C-alpha cells in the first residue's frame, strides 16, 4: 500500500494489517465524521477536516518517526469510536461534566473496537489487541496536555490552512512545520524555540477561535438539544450515532421533519451576562500546548521556560471555560 498525504508526502506501507483496517467499514465511516464544530453558515463545519484523513495522518506521522507497528495501529484506529459530530457525544451522552473533559469517546473506545470487525483484523494479523488499546507505553501517539503527541500535532497541522477564513492568517506552512517535529523516547518535541513558538501559536489560536470559542460551543449545544429531542421522539437511536456519519444523521432527521431553526440563531443575541444567575451554563474543555523543544545547548525545555509572555499566558489558562446563554433560548426550544 502507498499512503499519500499533503503534509507527510508518500509512505510505503508493507504490512497488510494497515490496508485491511483502512478498508474496513468501521474505518471508512470516518470519512463522514468531521473534526470541527458545526457552523451552519460555513456551510456546515468550521474546519472541514474528516476524522478519516486525520487518523491516517496520525498513523503516517508515527510511522515516519519510527514508532512501533503496534503504536502505528493504535494511532490509525484512535478515532474510530467517535460518534457522528465527534465531540457532540460528550454533551449528548455524557454526564454534566463531560464537556469539560471530552473523554466520552475515550471511555467507549475499547468496547467499540472489540465489538467491531477491527478486532478480528488486528488479532488475525498476530497483534495483541489489549496491548494496542492501552495508551500507556505509546508516548508518541498520546501524551497529556500541555505536551505534544501525534494526535495533537496532526489535527493542528490540518487546521492551519482553514484558519485563514477567520482572518487568522497563521504565518507558517504546515508542511514545513511538520519537518520541525522530532521524536524522543519521552514523546514528540519541536526542533527549536522558533518552531515551538510557531506551533504553540497555531494550536492555541485554533482552539481559542474554533474548538473552544463561544460560537462553536453555542452551535454544538443547539445541535445536541435537537438530537436529544430526536432520540426522545424515536426519530434517532443512540446506535445511529455510532454507525452513521454526520450527514446521514442530519438526513434522517430532515426526513422526519425535525426543526433545525435553532442552528441558524445568532449566538451573540443569546449570550448572557456573566452575572446572570438564571442563565444556562455551557462548559467546554480548553486545549493549550506548551511545546517542549531542543534548546541551543541540546537540553529539552518548554516554551514557557524561555518566553516570559508565553509563560504568563499558559499559566492563566484554565482547563475549561463556562459560557452562558439566556434561559429564554432554552424555553424557546
Backbone bond lengths (Angstrom), bond angles and torsions (degrees), N, CA, C in turn:
res aa  C-N    CA-C-N  psi(-1)  N-CA   C-N-CA  omega(-1)  CA-C   N-CA-C  phi
1 X - - - 1.459 - - 1.533 109.13 -
2 X 1.312 116.62 136.47 1.453 122.51 174.34 1.524 107.56 -106.57
3 X 1.316 116.87 118.41 1.464 121.87 178.56 1.524 108.26 -97.85
4 X 1.335 116.32 127.35 1.466 121.57 -178.83 1.525 109.06 -121.23
5 X 1.316 116.62 137.94 1.448 121.14 -179.27 1.518 109.03 -148.16
6 X 1.328 117.18 143.59 1.460 120.75 -176.98 1.523 112.28 -67.10
7 X 1.331 118.51 -22.92 1.459 121.53 179.91 1.518 111.25 -92.58
8 X 1.330 117.30 -47.40 1.464 121.15 -170.84 1.527 114.26 -98.91
9 X 1.316 117.41 -6.17 1.455 119.58 177.14 1.514 112.82 85.10
10 X 1.322 115.68 -138.57 1.466 121.99 -174.63 1.522 109.44 -116.02
11 X 1.329 115.78 131.75 1.463 121.73 179.79 1.525 109.01 -129.20
12 X 1.312 117.02 130.95 1.463 121.70 176.68 1.527 109.14 -86.24
13 X 1.317 116.52 124.66 1.464 121.87 -177.22 1.525 108.02 -117.80
14 X 1.317 116.22 116.75 1.460 120.32 -174.71 1.525 113.85 -97.71
15 X 1.334 117.61 -22.00 1.465 120.12 -177.08 1.535 110.32 -78.74
16 X 1.337 118.51 122.82 1.470 121.47 -177.50 1.526 113.80 -61.43
17 X 1.328 117.92 -23.38 1.460 119.95 -176.06 1.526 111.39 -58.38
18 X 1.318 117.89 -33.42 1.465 120.36 -177.06 1.530 111.69 -70.95
19 X 1.329 116.84 -45.62 1.468 118.94 177.95 1.516 110.88 -66.81
20 X 1.324 117.71 -33.05 1.464 121.03 178.01 1.531 111.05 -66.37
21 X 1.331 116.26 -41.79 1.468 119.74 178.10 1.521 110.38 -64.41
22 X 1.335 116.90 -47.19 1.463 120.59 -176.89 1.524 111.39 -62.69
23 X 1.331 117.02 -35.05 1.469 121.18 -179.21 1.520 112.95 -76.37
24 X 1.321 117.95 -15.09 1.466 121.61 -176.68 1.528 110.98 -66.42
25 X 1.336 118.45 142.01 1.474 121.17 179.69 1.522 113.40 -55.61
26 X 1.330 117.46 -37.24 1.464 120.51 179.91 1.518 111.00 -61.02
27 X 1.326 116.71 -39.19 1.468 119.83 178.99 1.521 111.25 -77.67
28 X 1.319 117.62 -39.82 1.458 121.04 -179.88 1.526 111.76 -60.72
29 X 1.317 117.32 -30.42 1.466 121.85 178.37 1.529 111.70 -56.77
30 X 1.341 117.08 -28.66 1.465 121.09 -177.73 1.523 112.89 -63.94
31 X 1.336 117.29 -16.28 1.463 118.80 177.33 1.528 111.27 -63.23
32 X 1.333 116.44 -24.09 1.455 120.55 -179.73 1.511 113.91 -104.64
33 X 1.334 117.26 12.62 1.463 121.63 177.87 1.523 107.81 -109.07
34 X 1.314 116.71 116.25 1.454 120.75 -176.00 1.517 111.57 -90.24
35 X 1.330 116.08 155.01 1.455 121.42 -178.42 1.520 113.19 -89.14
36 X 1.320 117.13 -30.04 1.451 120.28 -174.91 1.511 112.43 -87.94
37 X 1.335 117.77 156.31 1.459 120.68 176.37 1.521 111.61 -67.63
38 X 1.312 115.05 152.23 1.462 122.44 -178.38 1.527 111.10 -63.67
39 X 1.334 116.26 130.70 1.463 121.10 171.26 1.526 106.86 -138.72
40 X 1.308 117.96 108.22 1.467 120.67 -169.37 1.518 115.00 -64.38
41 X 1.317 118.79 -20.54 1.462 120.19 -177.09 1.522 113.28 -93.65
42 X 1.375 117.46 15.98 1.478 116.56 -174.32 1.542 118.12 -120.65
43 X 1.299 124.61 8.46 1.451 129.71 -7.94 1.523 113.26 -85.11
44 X 1.317 117.78 -17.69 1.456 118.18 -177.79 1.525 113.67 -122.24
45 X 1.317 117.23 -42.26 1.450 119.61 -171.25 1.522 112.11 -128.25
46 X 1.317 115.31 149.26 1.452 119.98 178.66 1.522 111.45 -70.21
47 X 1.337 116.52 -38.89 1.463 121.05 177.06 1.533 107.70 -131.37
48 X 1.328 118.58 108.51 1.465 121.25 -174.84 1.527 113.11 -78.96
49 X 1.319 115.43 72.71 1.467 121.64 179.01 1.528 107.49 -125.74
50 X 1.320 117.43 126.31 1.464 120.07 -177.85 1.523 111.08 -86.68
51 X 1.324 114.90 154.77 1.468 121.48 174.28 1.531 110.45 -63.60
52 X 1.309 117.51 -25.76 1.464 122.43 179.39 1.532 110.31 -64.45
53 X 1.315 116.77 -54.79 1.469 119.54 -178.81 1.531 111.11 -67.18
54 X 1.324 116.24 -36.21 1.462 119.50 176.64 1.523 111.09 -62.61
55 X 1.327 117.76 -43.53 1.469 121.11 -178.35 1.524 111.27 -64.19
56 X 1.319 116.67 -42.65 1.466 119.80 176.55 1.522 109.96 -65.44
57 X 1.329 117.13 -36.13 1.464 120.50 177.03 1.515 111.96 -62.79
58 X 1.328 117.31 -43.24 1.465 120.82 177.93 1.524 109.92 -60.45
59 X 1.329 116.72 -44.87 1.461 121.44 177.56 1.525 111.44 -59.09
60 X 1.333 117.42 -46.68 1.453 120.65 -178.36 1.521 111.81 -65.97
61 X 1.318 117.16 -39.50 1.466 120.99 178.14 1.529 110.21 -61.65
62 X 1.319 116.43 -43.75 1.467 120.53 178.12 1.529 111.14 -64.24
63 X 1.299 116.23 -41.38 1.471 119.97 -178.17 1.529 111.30 -66.21
64 X 1.323 115.48 -44.71 1.467 120.24 -179.62 1.526 111.08 -59.00
65 X 1.337 116.26 -33.89 1.460 120.71 -175.76 1.528 113.32 -97.80
66 X 1.333 116.84 16.87 1.455 120.69 169.02 1.507 116.60 79.58
67 X 1.330 118.37 20.74 1.468 119.96 176.22 1.524 109.66 -65.26
68 X 1.313 116.46 153.76 1.457 120.81 178.37 1.526 110.00 -64.09
69 X 1.325 116.81 159.13 1.465 120.62 178.83 1.532 111.47 -59.94
70 X 1.365 119.64 -43.22 1.474 117.89 175.84 1.524 113.15 -58.26
71 X 1.340 117.48 -38.59 1.464 119.39 178.69 1.527 110.81 -68.42
72 X 1.327 116.67 -36.01 1.462 120.09 176.06 1.528 110.80 -63.50
73 X 1.329 116.96 -40.91 1.469 120.65 177.77 1.526 109.95 -63.51
74 X 1.335 115.37 -44.34 1.464 120.06 178.81 1.527 110.71 -59.39
75 X 1.331 116.25 -40.37 1.454 119.99 178.12 1.515 112.35 -66.08
76 X 1.326 116.62 -40.03 1.461 120.80 -178.56 1.526 111.66 -64.19
77 X 1.337 117.27 -38.07 1.471 120.00 -174.76 1.530 112.98 -98.49
78 X 1.321 118.14 6.94 1.465 119.37 -169.01 1.523 114.16 -63.71
79 X 1.335 118.04 -21.12 1.468 120.47 -176.97 1.524 113.94 -110.93
80 X 1.345 118.29 6.86 1.468 118.89 -173.31 1.521 113.07 -65.03
81 X 1.319 117.80 -22.07 1.464 120.23 -178.39 1.521 112.84 -88.20
82 X 1.334 117.96 4.93 1.460 119.25 175.82 1.523 109.54 -65.16
83 X 1.323 115.82 136.09 1.449 120.66 174.69 1.521 109.72 -77.82
84 X 1.316 115.90 174.15 1.462 119.39 169.42 1.526 108.47 -55.27
85 X 1.316 115.92 141.75 1.466 124.23 -177.65 1.526 112.72 64.83
86 X 1.321 116.81 22.55 1.470 122.97 171.98 1.525 112.63 50.62
87 X 1.330 116.96 -111.90 1.469 120.41 -172.08 1.527 113.78 -76.56
88 X 1.322 116.93 5.23 1.463 118.67 171.23 1.528 109.60 -58.13
89 X 1.328 117.04 -30.14 1.475 121.67 -177.94 1.522 111.92 -58.95
90 X 1.339 117.66 -29.79 1.465 119.97 178.94 1.527 110.86 -62.74
91 X 1.330 116.14 -41.79 1.464 120.29 178.37 1.527 111.66 -78.71
92 X 1.329 116.19 -30.75 1.453 120.87 -173.53 1.527 112.84 -82.54
93 X 1.321 116.21 -41.87 1.460 120.46 -173.24 1.529 114.06 -117.26
94 X 1.329 117.17 -15.94 1.456 120.28 -176.26 1.519 112.61 -81.43
95 X 1.335 115.67 177.49 1.464 120.25 178.07 1.535 109.51 -82.81
96 X 1.328 116.78 -170.73 1.466 121.93 -175.45 1.523 113.01 -60.40
97 X 1.325 116.69 -29.70 1.464 120.67 -176.30 1.524 113.01 -99.31
98 X 1.331 117.91 4.22 1.466 120.81 -173.16 1.522 112.56 -61.45
99 X 1.334 117.38 -36.43 1.465 119.89 -179.56 1.517 112.31 -70.04
100 X 1.331 117.05 -18.30 1.464 120.70 178.03 1.526 111.71 -78.29
101 X 1.319 116.07 -24.56 1.467 120.07 -176.63 1.523 112.80 -113.47
102 X 1.337 117.11 -27.91 1.471 123.75 -177.86 1.527 111.53 50.18
103 X 1.315 115.43 51.36 1.457 121.17 -177.89 1.525 112.94 -111.16
104 X 1.334 117.87 7.40 1.456 119.35 -176.92 1.525 111.37 -59.40
105 X 1.329 116.26 -45.71 1.464 119.91 -179.97 1.523 111.52 -61.22
106 X 1.329 116.91 -39.42 1.465 120.90 177.98 1.525 110.78 -65.56
107 X 1.330 116.39 -37.91 1.462 120.70 -177.23 1.527 112.12 -66.24
108 X 1.333 117.36 -32.10 1.471 119.98 -177.06 1.531 112.33 -100.05
109 X 1.331 116.82 -1.53 1.465 120.76 -171.53 1.532 112.81 -59.58
110 X 1.309 117.50 -50.76 1.465 120.35 -176.36 1.528 111.35 -60.52
111 X 1.303 116.61 -47.92 1.468 120.45 -179.45 1.522 110.81 -62.58
112 X 1.339 116.36 -41.44 1.458 120.60 -178.94 1.529 110.84 -62.62
113 X 1.327 117.30 -48.06 1.461 120.37 -178.90 1.522 110.94 -62.99
114 X 1.324 116.99 -43.74 1.464 120.71 -177.54 1.523 112.04 -66.32
115 X 1.320 117.15 -24.34 1.463 120.48 178.69 1.525 112.82 -94.43
116 X 1.326 116.29 4.69 1.464 120.49 -179.40 1.526 110.64 -107.52
117 X 1.334 116.08 172.46 1.461 121.10 177.76 1.519 112.08 -68.49
118 X 1.340 117.77 -14.82 1.461 120.96 179.29 1.520 112.18 -64.60
119 X 1.323 117.11 -32.78 1.468 120.60 179.79 1.521 110.32 -60.75
120 X 1.316 117.01 -44.73 1.468 120.71 -179.39 1.529 110.93 -68.92
121 X 1.329 116.86 -38.05 1.469 120.74 179.14 1.529 110.55 -62.19
122 X 1.312 116.56 -43.96 1.464 121.16 -176.40 1.520 111.50 -71.95
123 X 1.323 117.56 -44.02 1.473 120.01 -179.73 1.525 111.31 -70.27
124 X 1.323 117.26 -35.82 1.464 120.75 177.78 1.525 110.87 -62.23
125 X 1.331 116.29 -30.86 1.465 120.91 179.52 1.526 112.15 -79.98
126 X 1.348 117.11 -1.50 1.462 120.97 174.78 1.512 115.38 93.86
127 X 1.336 117.88 16.63 1.462 120.58 -178.46 1.527 110.90 -104.02
128 X 1.323 114.94 150.62 1.461 122.60 179.08 1.533 107.85 -82.40
129 X 1.318 116.47 107.88 1.457 120.88 -175.52 1.522 111.71 -63.57
130 X 1.321 117.91 -41.26 1.466 120.52 -179.61 1.524 111.34 -61.43
131 X 1.321 115.81 -38.75 1.461 119.64 178.97 1.528 110.69 -66.84
132 X 1.322 116.93 -39.93 1.455 121.08 -179.77 1.528 110.82 -66.90
133 X 1.320 116.95 -33.39 1.467 120.86 -179.33 1.517 113.19 -80.92
134 X 1.322 117.01 -4.55 1.465 121.78 178.19 1.526 108.94 -98.30
135 X 1.329 116.94 112.68 1.469 121.29 -176.62 1.526 113.83 -73.66
136 X 1.323 117.91 -13.82 1.462 121.68 -169.67 1.525 114.29 -50.48
137 X 1.344 119.65 -48.85 1.475 118.10 -176.62 1.523 114.41 -84.32
138 X 1.318 117.84 -2.94 1.465 120.61 -172.63 1.525 110.57 -99.15
139 X 1.315 116.53 80.64 1.462 121.84 -174.87 1.530 113.27 -73.29
140 X 1.321 117.34 -22.24 1.460 119.67 177.36 1.522 110.93 -81.73
141 X 1.316 116.17 -39.89 1.465 119.83 -179.82 1.520 112.00 -67.79
142 X 1.321 116.66 -45.40 1.467 120.00 -172.54 1.508 110.74 -138.65
143 X 1.312 116.15 136.57 1.458 123.11 176.27 1.519 107.79 -151.88
144 X 1.303 117.26 149.83 1.459 120.59 -178.02 1.534 110.99 -71.73
145 X 1.335 115.73 148.10 1.465 119.89 170.14 1.524 109.73 -60.27
146 X 1.317 118.80 143.16 1.470 128.88 10.56 1.530 113.46 -95.42
147 X 1.338 118.20 22.26 1.461 120.94 -179.58 1.525 111.27 -76.51
148 X 1.317 115.43 173.76 1.449 122.99 177.26 1.522 109.94 -96.32
149 X 1.318 115.71 154.04 1.463 121.49 172.00 1.521 107.01 -156.75
150 X 1.320 117.26 168.99 1.462 120.64 -175.90 1.527 111.54 -59.96
151 X 1.312 117.15 -40.18 1.456 121.81 179.26 1.523 110.43 -59.94
152 X 1.312 116.83 -52.84 1.462 122.93 -177.70 1.534 111.22 -63.65
153 X 1.316 115.84 -43.39 1.458 120.19 -179.10 1.521 111.05 -61.92
154 X 1.322 116.50 -47.51 1.461 118.98 -174.04 1.513 112.39 -68.01
155 X 1.343 118.33 -45.62 1.464 115.69 -175.28 1.518 112.14 -71.15
156 X 1.317 117.69 -23.30 1.462 119.15 173.50 1.531 110.60 -71.94
157 X 1.325 117.30 -46.88 1.457 120.54 -180.00 1.526 110.89 -58.02
158 X 1.337 117.22 -38.42 1.468 120.91 -179.12 1.518 112.28 -71.61
159 X 1.323 117.09 -25.41 1.467 120.65 -177.88 1.521 112.56 -80.65
160 X 1.327 117.29 -23.65 1.472 120.79 -171.95 1.533 113.21 -52.98
161 X 1.335 121.42 -48.60 1.471 119.56 -178.42 1.525 112.75 -62.91
162 X 1.330 117.24 -30.39 1.461 120.65 -175.00 1.522 112.70 -83.47
163 X 1.327 117.81 -11.96 1.455 120.36 177.82 1.528 111.54 -68.84
164 X 1.308 117.10 -20.33 1.463 120.66 -176.71 1.524 111.71 -64.69
165 X 1.331 118.07 -26.31 1.460 120.21 -179.36 1.523 111.85 -68.78
166 X 1.331 116.90 -12.76 1.462 121.17 177.13 1.532 111.50 -99.20
167 X 1.323 116.77 8.10 1.447 119.21 -175.97 1.518 111.91 74.22
168 X 1.331 116.36 14.00 1.467 121.24 179.98 1.528 108.04 -102.88
169 X 1.314 115.54 70.61 1.456 119.81 -178.79 1.518 108.88 -69.32
170 X 1.312 115.79 106.93 1.462 120.85 -179.70 1.520 107.88 -87.14
171 X 1.305 115.79 115.54 1.457 121.30 -172.14 1.525 111.62 -77.14
172 X 1.313 115.15 66.44 1.462 119.25 174.27 1.513 108.17 -157.83
173 X 1.283 115.24 157.43 1.457 122.72 177.33 1.518 107.86 -103.48
174 X 1.328 116.76 125.36 1.466 119.42 -174.52 1.523 112.74 -63.80
175 X 1.327 117.32 -32.08 1.468 119.85 178.27 1.526 109.99 -68.98
176 X 1.332 116.63 -46.27 1.468 120.08 178.42 1.523 110.84 -63.03
177 X 1.340 116.55 -39.25 1.462 119.84 179.76 1.523 111.01 -66.10
178 X 1.319 117.71 -33.99 1.474 120.31 178.25 1.525 111.44 -63.89
179 X 1.331 116.99 -27.45 1.469 120.76 179.21 1.522 112.09 -75.98
180 X 1.342 116.84 -10.34 1.470 120.68 178.35 1.526 112.12 -92.89
181 X 1.332 117.04 4.30 1.467 121.80 179.54 1.527 109.39 -84.82
182 X 1.317 116.05 133.37 1.473 121.82 -179.16 1.534 108.60 -126.46
183 X 1.328 116.72 134.44 1.463 121.70 177.89 1.521 110.36 -93.12
184 X 1.324 116.83 136.03 1.465 122.92 174.49 1.530 107.60 -128.92
185 X 1.345 119.22 167.51 1.472 120.72 178.35 1.522 113.53 -59.66
186 X 1.338 117.25 -23.07 1.462 120.89 -178.65 1.521 113.34 -99.19
187 X 1.325 116.77 1.83 1.457 119.36 179.09 1.512 112.42 131.58
188 X 1.306 115.93 -177.85 1.457 121.26 -179.51 1.525 111.60 -78.21
189 X 1.335 115.84 144.74 1.461 123.27 172.60 1.526 107.20 -135.61
190 X 1.318 115.99 168.24 1.448 120.41 175.89 1.533 109.49 -96.06
191 X 1.313 115.12 157.06 1.466 121.98 -172.01 1.521 112.97 -65.82
192 X 1.343 116.87 -33.70 1.461 120.44 -176.79 1.527 108.73 -158.84
193 X 1.325 116.13 177.56 1.470 121.12 -177.03 1.523 111.46 -64.30
194 X 1.330 117.80 -38.01 1.462 120.38 -178.27 1.525 111.46 -63.45
195 X 1.330 116.79 -44.71 1.468 119.34 179.65 1.527 110.70 -69.51
196 X 1.327 118.01 -33.79 1.467 120.99 176.09 1.521 110.42 -63.75
197 X 1.341 115.92 -43.17 1.467 120.59 179.81 1.535 110.40 -65.38
198 X 1.321 116.37 -39.59 1.457 120.70 -179.17 1.522 110.84 -67.04
199 X 1.338 116.51 -43.76 1.462 118.96 -179.77 1.528 110.78 -67.38
200 X 1.326 117.11 -41.33 1.463 120.34 179.03 1.522 110.59 -59.61
201 X 1.327 116.22 -42.35 1.456 119.98 179.48 1.529 110.80 -63.85
202 X 1.322 116.54 -45.25 1.466 120.44 -179.12 1.522 111.09 -63.98
203 X 1.310 116.92 -47.10 1.464 121.25 -176.93 1.523 111.07 -66.78
204 X 1.319 116.92 -51.64 1.464 120.43 -174.33 1.522 111.70 -68.41
205 X 1.336 117.29 -35.90 1.458 120.51 177.17 1.526 110.54 -65.63
206 X 1.317 117.25 -42.23 1.462 120.94 178.63 1.523 110.87 -60.57
207 X 1.327 117.14 -43.18 1.457 119.40 179.60 1.525 110.89 -66.29
208 X 1.325 116.49 -43.43 1.465 120.32 -179.40 1.525 111.76 -62.94
209 X 1.329 116.86 -44.14 1.456 120.87 -172.19 1.524 113.67 -86.82
210 X 1.339 116.99 -22.01 1.463 119.75 -174.71 1.527 111.59 -120.96
211 X 1.303 116.15 -74.27 1.468 120.71 -167.05 1.523 113.59 -64.88
212 X 1.314 118.30 -39.30 1.467 119.46 -178.23 1.526 112.63 -112.29
213 X 1.323 117.01 17.02 1.461 120.79 179.38 1.524 110.57 -73.96
214 X 1.313 116.53 157.40 1.458 120.40 178.10 1.524 110.86 -59.01
215 X 1.334 117.26 -44.52 1.461 120.53 -177.83 1.520 111.50 -62.14
216 X 1.331 116.59 -45.70 1.453 120.40 178.87 1.519 112.10 -60.93
217 X 1.324 116.38 -43.53 1.467 121.12 -179.56 1.525 110.25 -68.05
218 X 1.328 116.97 -38.90 1.468 121.15 179.43 1.525 110.75 -58.26
219 X 1.324 116.76 -52.00 1.463 119.66 -177.75 1.528 111.34 -65.67
220 X 1.314 116.98 -36.09 1.458 119.54 177.59 1.529 110.93 -64.72
221 X 1.331 116.25 -41.29 1.468 120.55 178.03 1.522 110.91 -63.42
222 X 1.332 117.24 -42.03 1.462 120.53 179.71 1.529 111.00 -64.71
223 X 1.330 116.47 -42.70 1.461 119.79 178.95 1.523 110.46 -65.46
224 X 1.321 117.50 -37.98 1.465 120.83 177.85 1.528 110.65 -61.23
225 X 1.321 116.86 -40.91 1.470 120.06 179.64 1.521 110.94 -66.23
226 X 1.321 116.41 -41.95 1.463 120.28 178.63 1.524 110.28 -62.10
227 X 1.321 116.46 -45.28 1.466 120.72 179.74 1.528 111.43 -66.47
228 X 1.310 116.58 -38.49 1.469 120.83 179.35 1.534 110.59 -61.64
229 X 1.342 115.77 -42.27 1.461 119.96 177.73 1.525 111.00 -66.52
230 X 1.342 116.42 -36.63 1.466 120.08 179.73 1.526 110.96 -66.28
231 X 1.315 116.74 -35.12 1.467 120.18 176.02 1.531 109.67 -68.13
232 X 1.326 116.25 -44.86 1.470 121.25 -179.88 1.528 110.86 -60.96
233 X 1.344 116.90 -35.06 1.465 121.25 -178.44 1.522 112.69 -85.88
234 X 1.320 117.58 1.60 1.455 121.02 177.87 1.511 114.78 80.03
235 X 1.329 117.44 11.01 1.465 121.34 179.05 1.526 110.54 -78.06
236 X 1.317 116.16 -39.65 1.458 122.87 177.54 1.518 109.67 -119.55
237 X 1.323 115.31 158.50 1.458 121.54 171.13 1.520 108.31 -118.43
238 X 1.292 115.22 162.78 1.469 120.24 176.70 1.531 110.69 -58.93
239 X 1.333 116.46 -39.49 1.467 120.60 -178.90 1.526 112.42 -64.37
240 X 1.332 117.13 -27.98 1.473 119.27 179.03 1.521 111.06 -55.68
241 X 1.319 117.26 -36.98 1.460 121.13 -176.25 1.530 112.31 -72.21
242 X 1.324 117.06 -19.99 1.463 121.10 178.78 1.526 112.50 -94.18
243 X 1.326 117.16 -18.80 1.467 119.81 -174.89 1.516 113.54 -117.99
244 X 1.317 118.11 -10.82 1.459 121.91 175.81 1.521 109.85 -108.47
245 X 1.334 115.49 162.78 1.453 118.78 173.11 1.529 109.55 -97.50
246 X 1.326 116.80 -177.38 1.462 121.51 -173.47 1.532 112.45 -56.83
247 X 1.330 116.48 -54.12 1.455 119.72 -173.59 1.524 111.91 -71.84
248 X 1.319 118.21 -26.56 1.459 119.82 175.61 1.529 110.99 -66.25
249 X 1.336 115.57 -38.36 1.467 119.64 177.02 1.526 110.02 -68.09
250 X 1.323 117.22 -45.06 1.458 121.15 177.96 1.529 110.57 -59.14
251 X 1.332 116.28 -44.61 1.470 120.61 -178.67 1.527 110.83 -62.46
252 X 1.325 116.92 -40.80 1.461 120.52 -179.98 1.524 110.65 -62.78
253 X 1.329 117.04 -39.18 1.462 120.15 178.23 1.526 111.18 -71.40
254 X 1.332 117.26 -40.05 1.465 120.34 177.89 1.534 110.67 -58.97
255 X 1.315 116.20 -44.37 1.464 120.26 -178.62 1.524 111.73 -64.09
256 X 1.328 116.22 -25.44 1.466 120.46 179.05 1.528 111.93 -90.58
257 X 1.338 117.14 1.59 1.449 120.45 176.74 1.514 114.86 79.80
258 X 1.318 117.70 24.28 1.467 121.03 179.29 1.528 110.36 -64.71
259 X 1.323 116.30 139.74 1.460 122.81 179.16 1.527 110.05 -84.03
260 X 1.333 116.95 117.91 1.457 122.21 -179.34 1.528 112.78 -104.06
261 X 1.315 117.92 11.51 1.463 120.35 -172.95 1.520 113.16 -60.21
262 X 1.323 118.14 -29.53 1.472 120.50 179.80 1.524 111.91 -61.30
263 X 1.338 116.55 -27.15 1.464 120.03 -179.73 1.524 112.48 -71.89
264 X 1.338 116.72 -13.62 1.456 119.83 -178.13 1.523 111.80 -108.03
265 X 1.334 115.79 13.61 1.460 120.22 175.78 1.524 109.81 -71.93
266 X 1.320 116.23 155.80 1.461 121.66 175.30 1.524 108.19 -82.58
267 X 1.334 118.34 112.91 1.471 120.18 -176.23 1.517 113.53 -56.15
268 X 1.333 116.78 -38.43 1.468 119.91 -175.70 1.530 112.51 -66.85
269 X 1.327 117.33 -26.48 1.465 120.26 177.92 1.529 111.27 -68.56
270 X 1.309 116.27 -23.70 1.462 120.94 -174.93 1.521 113.03 -106.16
271 X 1.322 116.96 2.35 1.462 119.23 179.90 1.530 109.75 -72.90
272 X 1.327 115.43 129.69 1.467 121.35 -177.74 1.520 110.40 -96.22
273 X 1.320 115.20 156.71 1.464 120.59 176.95 1.526 109.79 -69.59
274 X 1.313 115.37 151.87 1.466 120.28 -178.31 1.517 112.41 -59.68
275 X 1.339 117.49 -29.13 1.464 120.38 -177.22 1.530 112.72 -94.26
276 X 1.323 117.35 10.07 1.465 121.21 179.24 1.532 109.43 -78.06
277 X 1.323 116.41 103.84 1.467 120.66 -175.54 1.525 112.00 -73.26
278 X 1.319 117.58 -15.56 1.461 120.91 179.96 1.530 112.77 -94.95
279 X 1.307 116.00 0.78 1.464 119.89 -176.68 1.527 111.29 -71.14
280 X 1.324 114.66 159.19 1.461 122.42 174.50 1.524 108.12 -91.44
281 X 1.315 116.86 125.91 1.464 121.91 -176.20 1.521 110.21 -89.51
282 X 1.320 116.61 131.98 1.466 122.62 176.39 1.531 108.49 -118.37
283 X 1.327 118.69 100.46 1.464 120.47 178.89 1.526 111.46 -78.55
284 X 1.317 115.64 157.40 1.461 120.61 178.70 1.524 109.92 -154.41
285 X 1.312 116.20 135.53 1.464 121.34 175.94 1.523 110.13 -68.37
286 X 1.332 116.38 140.82 1.457 121.99 172.12 1.519 109.03 -105.03
287 X 1.324 115.80 140.44 1.460 120.97 176.81 1.536 108.28 -119.63
288 X 1.317 115.86 121.21 1.457 120.36 177.50 1.521 108.38 -135.57
289 X 1.330 116.27 137.66 1.462 120.83 177.84 1.519 110.21 -109.25
290 X 1.310 114.49 148.18 1.471 123.57 173.78 1.521 104.75 -127.12
291 X 1.337 117.09 81.09 1.464 120.19 -165.58 1.524 114.72 -63.20
292 X 1.328 117.10 132.50 1.460 119.56 168.24 1.529 108.81 -74.02
293 X 1.324 115.92 150.18 1.468 120.12 179.97 1.521 108.95 -149.07
294 X 1.317 115.58 164.62 1.462 121.67 179.02 1.528 108.30 -89.63
295 X 1.318 116.86 112.31 1.464 121.51 -177.93 1.526 110.00 -75.72
296 X 1.307 116.43 170.81 1.461 121.47 -176.13 1.521 113.14 -61.88
297 X 1.350 117.20 -23.01 1.463 120.08 177.96 1.529 112.79 -91.70
298 X 1.340 116.01 6.90 1.461 120.41 178.26 1.518 114.17 87.16
299 X 1.326 117.56 -3.90 1.462 121.98 179.20 1.525 109.67 -85.84
300 X 1.335 116.31 139.53 1.459 120.62 176.77 1.524 109.36 -83.93
301 X 1.313 115.68 121.73 1.464 122.53 178.37 1.519 108.96 -127.82
302 X 1.324 116.09 165.33 1.462 121.48 173.94 1.526 109.47 -90.93
303 X 1.317 114.85 157.36 1.455 119.20 177.74 1.525 111.13 -58.93
304 X 1.335 116.88 -37.72 1.469 120.62 -179.46 1.524 112.38 -66.51
305 X 1.331 117.84 -17.45 1.464 120.58 177.64 1.524 112.60 -73.24
306 X 1.334 116.24 -23.61 1.464 119.45 -173.75 1.526 113.24 -120.21
307 X 1.323 116.83 -7.43 1.466 120.89 -177.52 1.522 108.20 -125.02
308 X 1.335 116.39 103.88 1.464 120.95 -174.66 1.528 111.83 -64.25
309 X 1.338 118.06 -39.02 1.460 120.54 179.31 1.523 110.88 -64.14
310 X 1.327 115.63 -42.63 1.460 119.11 179.28 1.529 110.61 -67.65
311 X 1.318 116.61 -35.97 1.467 120.50 178.61 1.521 110.68 -60.91
312 X 1.327 116.95 -41.52 1.466 120.46 178.10 1.531 110.45 -66.41
313 X 1.321 115.91 -40.03 1.463 120.68 179.58 1.527 111.18 -62.35
314 X 1.334 116.06 -50.33 1.465 119.69 -175.29 1.524 111.02 -68.68
315 X 1.308 117.65 -32.46 1.462 121.20 179.26 1.518 111.11 -68.22
316 X 1.322 116.54 -32.68 1.467 120.91 -177.39 1.528 113.03 -81.78
317 X 1.341 117.81 -10.57 1.464 120.47 -176.45 1.529 111.03 -78.11
318 X 1.325 118.22 123.15 1.467 120.52 175.05 1.535 110.17 -77.61
319 X 1.323 116.28 173.17 1.459 120.39 178.86 1.520 112.30 -81.08
320 X 1.322 116.13 -22.10 1.460 119.96 176.60 1.520 108.85 -152.12
321 X 1.321 115.07 163.85 1.457 121.37 177.79 1.524 108.19 -124.60
322 X 1.318 117.08 154.95 1.456 121.67 176.33 1.523 109.39 -124.36
323 X 1.335 116.04 118.12 1.453 121.88 175.87 1.522 108.86 -97.69
324 X 1.339 115.88 158.60 1.457 120.41 179.32 1.528 110.72 -125.50
325 X 1.340 115.11 136.29 1.446 120.52 173.33 1.529 108.48 -121.56
326 X 1.314 115.61 154.38 1.454 120.82 -176.95 1.526 111.03 -63.57
327 X 1.295 115.49 143.45 1.451 120.06 -178.72 1.517 111.24 -66.36
328 X 1.328 116.94 -24.94 1.468 120.61 178.88 1.506 112.47 -58.24
329 X 1.337 116.39 -33.02 1.448 120.00 178.58 1.517 110.25 -63.72
330 X 1.326 116.00 -41.82 1.461 120.68 -179.32 1.526 110.97 -62.07
331 X 1.335 116.36 -43.23 1.456 119.38 -178.64 1.518 111.62 -71.20
332 X 1.355 114.65 -28.94 1.472 118.71 179.24 1.501 112.56 -70.86
333 X 1.333 115.58 -19.32 1.456 119.23 -179.70 1.518 110.74 -73.60
